[in-house]
Amino acid sequence: KQWYQRRVRGQFFYFVLYYIVMDSGVVTDDECKRVYKDLKLGHKHSYILFHIEDGKIKIKKLGDLTENYQNLFDIFTEEYNDGKGYYAVLDHQHDQKSEIVFISWAPESASVKTKMLISSSKEKFKNSLDGIKVTANWCDLGDLTLDNLNNLFK
């Protein structure tokens, strides 16, 4: 019994330590959650592009229903050399049904600090958006294809 109590206390300690150390301090703007619900329930957007600014995850761009994902991929491509990281949520039609896809974009050209910030904030942000079943971590221009997006469902 004594060993079990020490083990439980130790696990709790590491659990608390994980959330204290691994939390990047980045918070999600309330507008992100509201617009995400519009995408998920109302299918009002084809995608949402998020970025981190001043310690908050904010919306950078909303994709109109007439836009395809190539517009999103073009943004990633244009800003590849600038080293900016993003999150994107896509309302993707696959096998006659709509699936929500979460993409974390941390390009190779980004600084180590940017990559760490994107990486350490990803899970907390993704978990705040309920209903995401498919996740991709992309970092290279070669990832930005519709084939790679469709391969996530195989």
Buried (B, 14 or more C-beta within 10 A) or exposed (E): EEEEEEEEEEEEEEEEEEEEEEEBEBBBBEEBEEBBBEBBEEEBBBBBBBBBEEEBBEBBBBBEEEBEBEBBBEBBEEBBEEBBBBBBBBBBEEEEEEBBBBBBBBBEBBEEEBBBBBBBBBEBBBEBBEEBEBBBEBBEBEBBEEEEBEEBEE
